[in-house]
Amino acid sequence: MKKFVVLSLLLAVCILPARAAYMLLPMDAESQTDHLKAYGITYWVLENGVEAWWLLNYRGGSFAFRANPVFEKECKTRGVSYEILPDAAFNTILEEIANPEVNMDAIKLEKAPKIAVYTPPEGFKSQRGDRIQPWDDAVTLVLTYAEIPYETVYDDEVLADKLAQYDWLHLHHEDFTGQFGRFYASYHNYPWYKENVRLLTELAHKHGFEKVSQLKLAVVKKIREYVIGGGFMFAMCSATDTYDIALAADGVDICAEYYDGDPMDPHAQEKLNYDNCLAFRDFQLSMNPLEYEFSSIDNSLHRNIPPDQDYFTLFDFSAKWDPVPTMLTQCHTRTIKGFMGQTTAFRKQYLKPNVLVLGETRPLDEARYIHGELGKGFWTFYGGHDPEDYRHYVNDPETDLSLHPNSPGYRLILNNVLFPAARKKKRKT
């Protein structure tokens, strides 16, 4: 099928010598019928060997590429709005964007990134065939809806050093501390919880570890190596703070007897090494093992705000001087509807000084969307579980994204997906 598409593209190019033009996918609020699928079209264009432009801050962060009938047909099939621009008109747009007085930039997208999602494999189910983690994942939902292909990896693949095969890695809503999501108080008698404990314990033993916490520590270290080597890592919900907590607790038992069969180290708090962390410092562990919270990083328990007033604001960066954060915050609105998760938001007092805040809820002094560099790579943490489900519970049905094709919150996820395709451009100083 892919060969057929490529041949069709070549044929289309050959029969259109007199109609040199560009296709523009407008990404402003008024013009685009399906913002999420527009990312999928752009990825598909790159996948077929055609370069594209990401026009930062131009009509909501529009995309453009050489026009041909195959691309037009695909946009019509997927319900994505587009405009045909003659070369002269497109060059005029590039000239407008290049004006040093305007906050825009044109970034060339060169190659479709290979995507991996860290999630339990299909065979990781209970003996009855039920999934052992009864919740969905916003990233896999939006990748599927946008028709962007991805592969899944879990601990076997990570520990076998297979991450190097991928350009972009999403961390599933995982508990990297080995405390099984701290679901013990509410769900320890549920079959899915018991199966989760059993299967993860077997997986730990398979790799030579006595405890799940030791297995997950080895995994986060491998992921850190992946980022240092040039990988792009994106995490949401509890995969954000538990990742750093696991690194800080390297060599320290922070798990209560409920989770690993022996008491936690009574001096665990003072033994934490915050230098190991990507984003956070000086946080306090939750010492109550039955509390549905890992540490003081998350602001979920301190948010006194009605749901209809819960919004966060994206920062407005200089496109020409700060292209990376500008790419990550492209949207058709600067105000995003808030949403909860096990880890909802990050209390600013625990952020490291070099962490870049991309989105915040200022009245609550919390960061919702943060970013940083590590070695040759990048990481991004996004608080909350599902941008279109304010308070998603265990066993709740999946969000139907066909009802939210213009979701600003989901656009932020897809910004991260396309980010690795950009021609590398260092931040100016």
Contacts in CASP RR format, 6 or more apart in sequence:
PFRMAT RR
TARGET T0000
AUTHOR 0000-0000-0000
METHOD contacts of the structure
MODEL  1
MKKFVVLSLLLAVCILPARAAYMLLPMDAESQTDHLKAYGITYWVLENGV
EAWWLLNYRGGSFAFRANPVFEKECKTRGVSYEILPDAAFNTILEEIANP
EVNMDAIKLEKAPKIAVYTPPEGFKSQRGDRIQPWDDAVTLVLTYAEIPY
ETVYDDEVLADKLAQYDWLHLHHEDFTGQFGRFYASYHNYPWYKENVRLL
TELAHKHGFEKVSQLKLAVVKKIREYVIGGGFMFAMCSATDTYDIALAAD
GVDICAEYYDGDPMDPHAQEKLNYDNCLAFRDFQLSMNPLEYEFSSIDNS
LHRNIPPDQDYFTLFDFSAKWDPVPTMLTQCHTRTIKGFMGQTTAFRKQY
LKPNVLVLGETRPLDEARYIHGELGKGFWTFYGGHDPEDYRHYVNDPETD
LSLHPNSPGYRLILNNVLFPAARKKKRKT
2 47 0 8 1.000
2 48 0 8 1.000
5 48 0 8 1.000
5 70 0 8 1.000
6 48 0 8 1.000
6 49 0 8 1.000
8 70 0 8 1.000
9 48 0 8 1.000
9 50 0 8 1.000
9 68 0 8 1.000
9 70 0 8 1.000
12 68 0 8 1.000
12 69 0 8 1.000
12 70 0 8 1.000
13 66 0 8 1.000
13 68 0 8 1.000
16 67 0 8 1.000
16 68 0 8 1.000
16 69 0 8 1.000
19 67 0 8 1.000
20 86 0 8 1.000
20 87 0 8 1.000
21 66 0 8 1.000
21 67 0 8 1.000
21 84 0 8 1.000
21 85 0 8 1.000
21 86 0 8 1.000
21 87 0 8 1.000
21 90 0 8 1.000
22 64 0 8 1.000
22 65 0 8 1.000
22 66 0 8 1.000
22 67 0 8 1.000
22 84 0 8 1.000
22 85 0 8 1.000
22 87 0 8 1.000
22 90 0 8 1.000
23 64 0 8 1.000
23 65 0 8 1.000
23 66 0 8 1.000
23 67 0 8 1.000
23 71 0 8 1.000
23 72 0 8 1.000
23 75 0 8 1.000
23 82 0 8 1.000
23 83 0 8 1.000
23 84 0 8 1.000
23 85 0 8 1.000
24 62 0 8 1.000
24 63 0 8 1.000
24 64 0 8 1.000
24 82 0 8 1.000
24 83 0 8 1.000
24 84 0 8 1.000
24 85 0 8 1.000
24 90 0 8 1.000
24 93 0 8 1.000
25 32 0 8 1.000
25 38 0 8 1.000
25 41 0 8 1.000
25 42 0 8 1.000
25 62 0 8 1.000
25 63 0 8 1.000
25 64 0 8 1.000
25 75 0 8 1.000
25 80 0 8 1.000
25 81 0 8 1.000
25 82 0 8 1.000
26 32 0 8 1.000
26 59 0 8 1.000
26 60 0 8 1.000
26 62 0 8 1.000
26 81 0 8 1.000
26 82 0 8 1.000
26 83 0 8 1.000
27 35 0 8 1.000
27 38 0 8 1.000
27 59 0 8 1.000
27 60 0 8 1.000
27 61 0 8 1.000
27 62 0 8 1.000
27 63 0 8 1.000
27 330 0 8 1.000
27 332 0 8 1.000
28 59 0 8 1.000
28 60 0 8 1.000
28 62 0 8 1.000
28 332 0 8 1.000
29 60 0 8 1.000
29 332 0 8 1.000
29 333 0 8 1.000
29 406 0 8 1.000
31 59 0 8 1.000
31 81 0 8 1.000
31 83 0 8 1.000
32 38 0 8 1.000
32 80 0 8 1.000
32 81 0 8 1.000
32 332 0 8 1.000
32 406 0 8 1.000
33 79 0 8 1.000
33 80 0 8 1.000
33 81 0 8 1.000
33 405 0 8 1.000
33 406 0 8 1.000
34 78 0 8 1.000
34 79 0 8 1.000
34 80 0 8 1.000
34 81 0 8 1.000
34 405 0 8 1.000
34 406 0 8 1.000
35 332 0 8 1.000
35 405 0 8 1.000
35 406 0 8 1.000
35 407 0 8 1.000
35 411 0 8 1.000
36 142 0 8 1.000
36 145 0 8 1.000
36 146 0 8 1.000
36 401 0 8 1.000
36 404 0 8 1.000
36 405 0 8 1.000
36 406 0 8 1.000
36 407 0 8 1.000
36 410 0 8 1.000
36 411 0 8 1.000
36 414 0 8 1.000
37 78 0 8 1.000
37 79 0 8 1.000
37 80 0 8 1.000
37 145 0 8 1.000
37 146 0 8 1.000
37 147 0 8 1.000
37 405 0 8 1.000
38 63 0 8 1.000
38 80 0 8 1.000
38 81 0 8 1.000
39 146 0 8 1.000
39 148 0 8 1.000
39 411 0 8 1.000
39 414 0 8 1.000
39 417 0 8 1.000
39 418 0 8 1.000
40 78 0 8 1.000
40 146 0 8 1.000
40 147 0 8 1.000
40 148 0 8 1.000
40 414 0 8 1.000
41 63 0 8 1.000
41 71 0 8 1.000
41 74 0 8 1.000
41 75 0 8 1.000
41 78 0 8 1.000
41 80 0 8 1.000
42 52 0 8 1.000
42 54 0 8 1.000
42 63 0 8 1.000
42 65 0 8 1.000
42 109 0 8 1.000
42 418 0 8 1.000
43 112 0 8 1.000
43 146 0 8 1.000
43 148 0 8 1.000
43 417 0 8 1.000
43 418 0 8 1.000
43 421 0 8 1.000
44 74 0 8 1.000
44 112 0 8 1.000
44 147 0 8 1.000
45 52 0 8 1.000
45 65 0 8 1.000
45 71 0 8 1.000
46 52 0 8 1.000
46 109 0 8 1.000
46 110 0 8 1.000
46 111 0 8 1.000
46 112 0 8 1.000
46 421 0 8 1.000
47 112 0 8 1.000
47 149 0 8 1.000
49 111 0 8 1.000
49 112 0 8 1.000
50 65 0 8 1.000
50 66 0 8 1.000
51 65 0 8 1.000
51 108 0 8 1.000
51 109 0 8 1.000
51 110 0 8 1.000
52 63 0 8 1.000
52 64 0 8 1.000
52 65 0 8 1.000
52 108 0 8 1.000
52 109 0 8 1.000
53 63 0 8 1.000
53 64 0 8 1.000
53 65 0 8 1.000
53 106 0 8 1.000
53 107 0 8 1.000
53 108 0 8 1.000
53 109 0 8 1.000
54 61 0 8 1.000
54 63 0 8 1.000
54 106 0 8 1.000
54 107 0 8 1.000
54 108 0 8 1.000
54 109 0 8 1.000
54 327 0 8 1.000
54 330 0 8 1.000
54 418 0 8 1.000
54 422 0 8 1.000
55 61 0 8 1.000
55 62 0 8 1.000
55 63 0 8 1.000
55 64 0 8 1.000
55 93 0 8 1.000
55 97 0 8 1.000
55 104 0 8 1.000
55 106 0 8 1.000
56 104 0 8 1.000
56 105 0 8 1.000
56 106 0 8 1.000
56 107 0 8 1.000
56 319 0 8 1.000
56 323 0 8 1.000
56 326 0 8 1.000
56 327 0 8 1.000
56 330 0 8 1.000
57 103 0 8 1.000
57 104 0 8 1.000
57 105 0 8 1.000
57 319 0 8 1.000
57 326 0 8 1.000
57 330 0 8 1.000
58 93 0 8 1.000
58 96 0 8 1.000
58 97 0 8 1.000
58 104 0 8 1.000
58 106 0 8 1.000
60 330 0 8 1.000
60 331 0 8 1.000
60 332 0 8 1.000
61 330 0 8 1.000
63 109 0 8 1.000
64 85 0 8 1.000
64 90 0 8 1.000
64 93 0 8 1.000
65 71 0 8 1.000
67 84 0 8 1.000
72 82 0 8 1.000
72 84 0 8 1.000
75 81 0 8 1.000
75 82 0 8 1.000
78 147 0 8 1.000
85 93 0 8 1.000
94 106 0 8 1.000
96 102 0 8 1.000
96 104 0 8 1.000
97 104 0 8 1.000
97 105 0 8 1.000
97 106 0 8 1.000
98 106 0 8 1.000
100 320 0 8 1.000
103 316 0 8 1.000
103 318 0 8 1.000
103 319 0 8 1.000
103 320 0 8 1.000
104 319 0 8 1.000
104 320 0 8 1.000
105 319 0 8 1.000
105 320 0 8 1.000
105 323 0 8 1.000
105 326 0 8 1.000
107 323 0 8 1.000
107 327 0 8 1.000
107 422 0 8 1.000
107 423 0 8 1.000
107 425 0 8 1.000
108 422 0 8 1.000
108 423 0 8 1.000
109 418 0 8 1.000
109 421 0 8 1.000
109 422 0 8 1.000
109 423 0 8 1.000
110 421 0 8 1.000
110 422 0 8 1.000
110 423 0 8 1.000
111 421 0 8 1.000
112 421 0 8 1.000
113 166 0 8 1.000
113 167 0 8 1.000
113 168 0 8 1.000
113 232 0 8 1.000
113 417 0 8 1.000
113 418 0 8 1.000
113 420 0 8 1.000
113 421 0 8 1.000
114 151 0 8 1.000
114 165 0 8 1.000
114 166 0 8 1.000
114 167 0 8 1.000
114 168 0 8 1.000
115 143 0 8 1.000
115 148 0 8 1.000
115 149 0 8 1.000
115 150 0 8 1.000
115 151 0 8 1.000
115 166 0 8 1.000
115 167 0 8 1.000
115 168 0 8 1.000
115 169 0 8 1.000
115 170 0 8 1.000
115 417 0 8 1.000
116 150 0 8 1.000
116 151 0 8 1.000
116 152 0 8 1.000
116 153 0 8 1.000
116 163 0 8 1.000
116 165 0 8 1.000
116 166 0 8 1.000
116 168 0 8 1.000
116 169 0 8 1.000
116 170 0 8 1.000
117 137 0 8 1.000
117 139 0 8 1.000
117 140 0 8 1.000
117 143 0 8 1.000
117 150 0 8 1.000
117 151 0 8 1.000
117 152 0 8 1.000
117 153 0 8 1.000
117 169 0 8 1.000
117 170 0 8 1.000
117 172 0 8 1.000
118 152 0 8 1.000
118 153 0 8 1.000
118 154 0 8 1.000
118 158 0 8 1.000
118 169 0 8 1.000
118 170 0 8 1.000
118 171 0 8 1.000
118 172 0 8 1.000
118 174 0 8 1.000
118 223 0 8 1.000
118 239 0 8 1.000
119 137 0 8 1.000
119 140 0 8 1.000
119 152 0 8 1.000
119 153 0 8 1.000
119 154 0 8 1.000
119 172 0 8 1.000
120 131 0 8 1.000
120 132 0 8 1.000
120 133 0 8 1.000
120 154 0 8 1.000
120 172 0 8 1.000
121 152 0 8 1.000
121 154 0 8 1.000
124 132 0 8 1.000
124 154 0 8 1.000
124 199 0 8 1.000
125 131 0 8 1.000
125 132 0 8 1.000
125 195 0 8 1.000
126 132 0 8 1.000
126 191 0 8 1.000
126 192 0 8 1.000
126 195 0 8 1.000
127 195 0 8 1.000
128 191 0 8 1.000
130 191 0 8 1.000
130 192 0 8 1.000
130 195 0 8 1.000
131 192 0 8 1.000
132 192 0 8 1.000
132 195 0 8 1.000
132 196 0 8 1.000
132 199 0 8 1.000
133 173 0 8 1.000
133 192 0 8 1.000
133 196 0 8 1.000
134 192 0 8 1.000
134 394 0 8 1.000
134 395 0 8 1.000
135 173 0 8 1.000
135 385 0 8 1.000
135 392 0 8 1.000
135 394 0 8 1.000
135 395 0 8 1.000
135 396 0 8 1.000
136 386 0 8 1.000
136 392 0 8 1.000
136 398 0 8 1.000
136 399 0 8 1.000
137 172 0 8 1.000
137 173 0 8 1.000
137 236 0 8 1.000
138 236 0 8 1.000
138 385 0 8 1.000
138 386 0 8 1.000
138 387 0 8 1.000
138 399 0 8 1.000
138 410 0 8 1.000
138 413 0 8 1.000
139 170 0 8 1.000
139 234 0 8 1.000
139 236 0 8 1.000
139 413 0 8 1.000
140 150 0 8 1.000
141 386 0 8 1.000
141 398 0 8 1.000
141 399 0 8 1.000
141 401 0 8 1.000
142 401 0 8 1.000
142 410 0 8 1.000
142 413 0 8 1.000
142 414 0 8 1.000
143 149 0 8 1.000
143 150 0 8 1.000
143 417 0 8 1.000
145 401 0 8 1.000
145 402 0 8 1.000
146 414 0 8 1.000
148 414 0 8 1.000
148 417 0 8 1.000
150 170 0 8 1.000
151 166 0 8 1.000
153 162 0 8 1.000
153 163 0 8 1.000
153 166 0 8 1.000
153 169 0 8 1.000
155 203 0 8 1.000
155 207 0 8 1.000
155 215 0 8 1.000
155 216 0 8 1.000
155 219 0 8 1.000
156 203 0 8 1.000
157 163 0 8 1.000
158 219 0 8 1.000
158 222 0 8 1.000
158 223 0 8 1.000
159 207 0 8 1.000
159 218 0 8 1.000
159 219 0 8 1.000
159 222 0 8 1.000
161 222 0 8 1.000
163 169 0 8 1.000
163 222 0 8 1.000
163 223 0 8 1.000
163 226 0 8 1.000
163 231 0 8 1.000
164 226 0 8 1.000
166 231 0 8 1.000
167 231 0 8 1.000
167 232 0 8 1.000
167 420 0 8 1.000
168 231 0 8 1.000
168 232 0 8 1.000
168 233 0 8 1.000
168 234 0 8 1.000
168 416 0 8 1.000
168 417 0 8 1.000
168 419 0 8 1.000
168 420 0 8 1.000
169 223 0 8 1.000
169 226 0 8 1.000
169 231 0 8 1.000
169 232 0 8 1.000
169 233 0 8 1.000
169 234 0 8 1.000
170 233 0 8 1.000
170 234 0 8 1.000
170 235 0 8 1.000
170 236 0 8 1.000
171 223 0 8 1.000
171 233 0 8 1.000
171 234 0 8 1.000
171 235 0 8 1.000
171 236 0 8 1.000
171 239 0 8 1.000
171 240 0 8 1.000
171 243 0 8 1.000
172 239 0 8 1.000
173 236 0 8 1.000
173 237 0 8 1.000
173 238 0 8 1.000
173 239 0 8 1.000
173 342 0 8 1.000
173 385 0 8 1.000
174 216 0 8 1.000
174 238 0 8 1.000
174 239 0 8 1.000
174 242 0 8 1.000
175 181 0 8 1.000
175 182 0 8 1.000
175 216 0 8 1.000
175 238 0 8 1.000
175 242 0 8 1.000
175 294 0 8 1.000
176 216 0 8 1.000
176 217 0 8 1.000
176 219 0 8 1.000
176 220 0 8 1.000
176 239 0 8 1.000
176 242 0 8 1.000
176 243 0 8 1.000
176 245 0 8 1.000
176 246 0 8 1.000
177 213 0 8 1.000
177 216 0 8 1.000
177 242 0 8 1.000
177 245 0 8 1.000
177 246 0 8 1.000
177 249 0 8 1.000
177 254 0 8 1.000
177 255 0 8 1.000
177 294 0 8 1.000
178 200 0 8 1.000
178 211 0 8 1.000
178 212 0 8 1.000
178 213 0 8 1.000
178 215 0 8 1.000
178 216 0 8 1.000
178 246 0 8 1.000
178 255 0 8 1.000
178 259 0 8 1.000
178 260 0 8 1.000
179 213 0 8 1.000
179 255 0 8 1.000
179 256 0 8 1.000
179 259 0 8 1.000
179 289 0 8 1.000
179 294 0 8 1.000
180 193 0 8 1.000
180 196 0 8 1.000
180 197 0 8 1.000
180 200 0 8 1.000
180 212 0 8 1.000
180 259 0 8 1.000
181 238 0 8 1.000
181 242 0 8 1.000
181 342 0 8 1.000
182 286 0 8 1.000
182 289 0 8 1.000
182 291 0 8 1.000
182 292 0 8 1.000
182 293 0 8 1.000
182 294 0 8 1.000
183 193 0 8 1.000
183 292 0 8 1.000
183 394 0 8 1.000
184 193 0 8 1.000
184 258 0 8 1.000
184 259 0 8 1.000
184 289 0 8 1.000
184 290 0 8 1.000
185 290 0 8 1.000
185 291 0 8 1.000
185 292 0 8 1.000
186 292 0 8 1.000
187 193 0 8 1.000
187 394 0 8 1.000
188 194 0 8 1.000
188 258 0 8 1.000
197 212 0 8 1.000
200 212 0 8 1.000
200 215 0 8 1.000
201 212 0 8 1.000
203 212 0 8 1.000
203 215 0 8 1.000
204 210 0 8 1.000
204 211 0 8 1.000
204 212 0 8 1.000
204 214 0 8 1.000
204 215 0 8 1.000
207 215 0 8 1.000
207 218 0 8 1.000
209 215 0 8 1.000
209 218 0 8 1.000
211 255 0 8 1.000
211 260 0 8 1.000
212 259 0 8 1.000
212 260 0 8 1.000
213 246 0 8 1.000
213 253 0 8 1.000
213 254 0 8 1.000
213 255 0 8 1.000
213 259 0 8 1.000
213 260 0 8 1.000
216 246 0 8 1.000
217 246 0 8 1.000
217 247 0 8 1.000
217 249 0 8 1.000
217 250 0 8 1.000
217 251 0 8 1.000
220 243 0 8 1.000
220 246 0 8 1.000
220 247 0 8 1.000
221 247 0 8 1.000
223 233 0 8 1.000
223 243 0 8 1.000
224 247 0 8 1.000
224 278 0 8 1.000
224 374 0 8 1.000
226 233 0 8 1.000
227 233 0 8 1.000
227 374 0 8 1.000
227 375 0 8 1.000
227 377 0 8 1.000
227 378 0 8 1.000
227 379 0 8 1.000
228 374 0 8 1.000
228 375 0 8 1.000
228 376 0 8 1.000
228 377 0 8 1.000
229 375 0 8 1.000
229 376 0 8 1.000
229 377 0 8 1.000
230 375 0 8 1.000
230 376 0 8 1.000
230 377 0 8 1.000
230 378 0 8 1.000
231 376 0 8 1.000
231 377 0 8 1.000
231 378 0 8 1.000
231 420 0 8 1.000
232 377 0 8 1.000
232 378 0 8 1.000
232 379 0 8 1.000
232 380 0 8 1.000
232 416 0 8 1.000
232 419 0 8 1.000
232 420 0 8 1.000
233 378 0 8 1.000
233 379 0 8 1.000
233 380 0 8 1.000
234 379 0 8 1.000
234 380 0 8 1.000
234 382 0 8 1.000
234 413 0 8 1.000
234 416 0 8 1.000
235 243 0 8 1.000
235 379 0 8 1.000
235 380 0 8 1.000
235 381 0 8 1.000
235 382 0 8 1.000
236 381 0 8 1.000
236 382 0 8 1.000
236 383 0 8 1.000
236 384 0 8 1.000
236 385 0 8 1.000
236 413 0 8 1.000
237 341 0 8 1.000
237 342 0 8 1.000
237 343 0 8 1.000
237 383 0 8 1.000
237 384 0 8 1.000
237 385 0 8 1.000
238 294 0 8 1.000
238 341 0 8 1.000
238 342 0 8 1.000
238 343 0 8 1.000
240 279 0 8 1.000
240 343 0 8 1.000
240 346 0 8 1.000
240 381 0 8 1.000
240 382 0 8 1.000
240 383 0 8 1.000
241 280 0 8 1.000
241 294 0 8 1.000
241 295 0 8 1.000
241 297 0 8 1.000
241 298 0 8 1.000
241 343 0 8 1.000
241 346 0 8 1.000
242 294 0 8 1.000
242 343 0 8 1.000
243 278 0 8 1.000
244 276 0 8 1.000
244 277 0 8 1.000
244 278 0 8 1.000
244 279 0 8 1.000
244 280 0 8 1.000
244 297 0 8 1.000
245 254 0 8 1.000
245 283 0 8 1.000
245 285 0 8 1.000
245 294 0 8 1.000
245 295 0 8 1.000
245 297 0 8 1.000
247 276 0 8 1.000
247 277 0 8 1.000
247 278 0 8 1.000
248 272 0 8 1.000
248 273 0 8 1.000
248 274 0 8 1.000
248 276 0 8 1.000
248 277 0 8 1.000
248 280 0 8 1.000
248 283 0 8 1.000
249 268 0 8 1.000
249 271 0 8 1.000
249 272 0 8 1.000
250 273 0 8 1.000
250 276 0 8 1.000
252 265 0 8 1.000
252 268 0 8 1.000
252 271 0 8 1.000
252 272 0 8 1.000
253 260 0 8 1.000
253 262 0 8 1.000
253 263 0 8 1.000
253 264 0 8 1.000
253 265 0 8 1.000
253 268 0 8 1.000
254 264 0 8 1.000
254 265 0 8 1.000
254 268 0 8 1.000
254 285 0 8 1.000
255 264 0 8 1.000
255 289 0 8 1.000
256 263 0 8 1.000
256 264 0 8 1.000
256 289 0 8 1.000
257 263 0 8 1.000
257 264 0 8 1.000
257 289 0 8 1.000
258 289 0 8 1.000
258 290 0 8 1.000
259 289 0 8 1.000
264 289 0 8 1.000
265 271 0 8 1.000
268 285 0 8 1.000
269 284 0 8 1.000
269 285 0 8 1.000
269 287 0 8 1.000
272 285 0 8 1.000
274 280 0 8 1.000
274 281 0 8 1.000
274 282 0 8 1.000
274 283 0 8 1.000
277 352 0 8 1.000
278 352 0 8 1.000
278 372 0 8 1.000
278 374 0 8 1.000
278 379 0 8 1.000
279 346 0 8 1.000
279 351 0 8 1.000
279 352 0 8 1.000
279 355 0 8 1.000
279 370 0 8 1.000
279 372 0 8 1.000
279 379 0 8 1.000
279 381 0 8 1.000
280 297 0 8 1.000
280 346 0 8 1.000
280 350 0 8 1.000
280 351 0 8 1.000
280 352 0 8 1.000
281 350 0 8 1.000
281 351 0 8 1.000
281 352 0 8 1.000
282 349 0 8 1.000
282 350 0 8 1.000
283 295 0 8 1.000
283 296 0 8 1.000
283 297 0 8 1.000
283 350 0 8 1.000
284 295 0 8 1.000
284 296 0 8 1.000
285 294 0 8 1.000
285 295 0 8 1.000
286 293 0 8 1.000
286 294 0 8 1.000
286 295 0 8 1.000
286 296 0 8 1.000
292 342 0 8 1.000
293 300 0 8 1.000
293 301 0 8 1.000
294 343 0 8 1.000
296 347 0 8 1.000
296 350 0 8 1.000
297 343 0 8 1.000
297 346 0 8 1.000
297 347 0 8 1.000
297 350 0 8 1.000
298 342 0 8 1.000
298 343 0 8 1.000
298 344 0 8 1.000
298 345 0 8 1.000
298 346 0 8 1.000
298 347 0 8 1.000
299 344 0 8 1.000
299 345 0 8 1.000
299 346 0 8 1.000
299 347 0 8 1.000
299 364 0 8 1.000
299 366 0 8 1.000
300 340 0 8 1.000
300 341 0 8 1.000
300 342 0 8 1.000
300 343 0 8 1.000
300 344 0 8 1.000
300 345 0 8 1.000
302 347 0 8 1.000
302 364 0 8 1.000
303 310 0 8 1.000
303 344 0 8 1.000
303 345 0 8 1.000
303 364 0 8 1.000
303 366 0 8 1.000
305 361 0 8 1.000
305 363 0 8 1.000
305 364 0 8 1.000
307 390 0 8 1.000
307 391 0 8 1.000
310 337 0 8 1.000
310 338 0 8 1.000
310 339 0 8 1.000
310 361 0 8 1.000
310 390 0 8 1.000
311 335 0 8 1.000
311 336 0 8 1.000
311 337 0 8 1.000
311 338 0 8 1.000
311 361 0 8 1.000
312 335 0 8 1.000
312 336 0 8 1.000
312 338 0 8 1.000
312 345 0 8 1.000
312 359 0 8 1.000
312 360 0 8 1.000
312 361 0 8 1.000
312 368 0 8 1.000
312 369 0 8 1.000
313 334 0 8 1.000
313 335 0 8 1.000
313 336 0 8 1.000
313 359 0 8 1.000
313 360 0 8 1.000
313 361 0 8 1.000
313 362 0 8 1.000
314 329 0 8 1.000
314 331 0 8 1.000
314 334 0 8 1.000
314 335 0 8 1.000
314 336 0 8 1.000
314 358 0 8 1.000
314 359 0 8 1.000
314 369 0 8 1.000
315 325 0 8 1.000
315 329 0 8 1.000
315 357 0 8 1.000
315 358 0 8 1.000
315 359 0 8 1.000
315 360 0 8 1.000
316 329 0 8 1.000
316 334 0 8 1.000
317 325 0 8 1.000
317 326 0 8 1.000
317 329 0 8 1.000
318 326 0 8 1.000
319 326 0 8 1.000
320 428 0 8 1.000
321 427 0 8 1.000
321 428 0 8 1.000
322 427 0 8 1.000
322 428 0 8 1.000
323 422 0 8 1.000
323 425 0 8 1.000
323 427 0 8 1.000
324 371 0 8 1.000
324 378 0 8 1.000
324 419 0 8 1.000
324 425 0 8 1.000
324 427 0 8 1.000
325 356 0 8 1.000
325 358 0 8 1.000
325 371 0 8 1.000
327 415 0 8 1.000
327 418 0 8 1.000
327 419 0 8 1.000
327 422 0 8 1.000
328 358 0 8 1.000
328 369 0 8 1.000
328 371 0 8 1.000
328 380 0 8 1.000
328 412 0 8 1.000
328 415 0 8 1.000
328 416 0 8 1.000
328 419 0 8 1.000
329 358 0 8 1.000
329 359 0 8 1.000
329 369 0 8 1.000
329 412 0 8 1.000
329 415 0 8 1.000
330 411 0 8 1.000
330 415 0 8 1.000
331 408 0 8 1.000
331 409 0 8 1.000
331 411 0 8 1.000
331 412 0 8 1.000
331 415 0 8 1.000
332 406 0 8 1.000
332 408 0 8 1.000
332 411 0 8 1.000
333 408 0 8 1.000
336 359 0 8 1.000
336 368 0 8 1.000
336 387 0 8 1.000
336 408 0 8 1.000
336 409 0 8 1.000
336 412 0 8 1.000
337 387 0 8 1.000
337 390 0 8 1.000
337 408 0 8 1.000
337 409 0 8 1.000
338 361 0 8 1.000
338 368 0 8 1.000
338 387 0 8 1.000
338 390 0 8 1.000
339 384 0 8 1.000
339 385 0 8 1.000
339 386 0 8 1.000
339 387 0 8 1.000
339 388 0 8 1.000
339 389 0 8 1.000
339 390 0 8 1.000
339 391 0 8 1.000
339 392 0 8 1.000
340 384 0 8 1.000
340 385 0 8 1.000
340 390 0 8 1.000
340 391 0 8 1.000
340 392 0 8 1.000
341 383 0 8 1.000
341 384 0 8 1.000
341 385 0 8 1.000
341 391 0 8 1.000
341 392 0 8 1.000
342 384 0 8 1.000
342 385 0 8 1.000
343 383 0 8 1.000
343 384 0 8 1.000
344 383 0 8 1.000
344 384 0 8 1.000
345 361 0 8 1.000
345 364 0 8 1.000
345 366 0 8 1.000
345 367 0 8 1.000
345 368 0 8 1.000
345 383 0 8 1.000
345 384 0 8 1.000
346 366 0 8 1.000
346 367 0 8 1.000
346 368 0 8 1.000
346 370 0 8 1.000
346 381 0 8 1.000
346 383 0 8 1.000
347 365 0 8 1.000
347 366 0 8 1.000
348 357 0 8 1.000
348 360 0 8 1.000
348 365 0 8 1.000
348 366 0 8 1.000
348 367 0 8 1.000
349 365 0 8 1.000
351 357 0 8 1.000
351 367 0 8 1.000
351 370 0 8 1.000
354 372 0 8 1.000
355 367 0 8 1.000
355 370 0 8 1.000
355 371 0 8 1.000
355 372 0 8 1.000
356 370 0 8 1.000
356 371 0 8 1.000
356 372 0 8 1.000
357 367 0 8 1.000
357 369 0 8 1.000
357 370 0 8 1.000
358 369 0 8 1.000
358 370 0 8 1.000
358 371 0 8 1.000
358 380 0 8 1.000
359 367 0 8 1.000
359 368 0 8 1.000
359 369 0 8 1.000
359 370 0 8 1.000
360 366 0 8 1.000
360 367 0 8 1.000
360 368 0 8 1.000
360 369 0 8 1.000
361 368 0 8 1.000
368 382 0 8 1.000
368 383 0 8 1.000
368 384 0 8 1.000
369 380 0 8 1.000
369 381 0 8 1.000
369 382 0 8 1.000
369 383 0 8 1.000
369 412 0 8 1.000
370 380 0 8 1.000
370 381 0 8 1.000
371 378 0 8 1.000
371 379 0 8 1.000
371 380 0 8 1.000
371 381 0 8 1.000
372 378 0 8 1.000
372 379 0 8 1.000
372 380 0 8 1.000
373 379 0 8 1.000
378 419 0 8 1.000
380 416 0 8 1.000
382 412 0 8 1.000
382 413 0 8 1.000
382 416 0 8 1.000
385 392 0 8 1.000
386 392 0 8 1.000
386 399 0 8 1.000
387 407 0 8 1.000
387 408 0 8 1.000
387 409 0 8 1.000
387 410 0 8 1.000
387 412 0 8 1.000
387 413 0 8 1.000
388 399 0 8 1.000
388 401 0 8 1.000
388 403 0 8 1.000
388 404 0 8 1.000
388 407 0 8 1.000
388 409 0 8 1.000
388 410 0 8 1.000
389 396 0 8 1.000
389 399 0 8 1.000
401 407 0 8 1.000
401 410 0 8 1.000
404 410 0 8 1.000
END
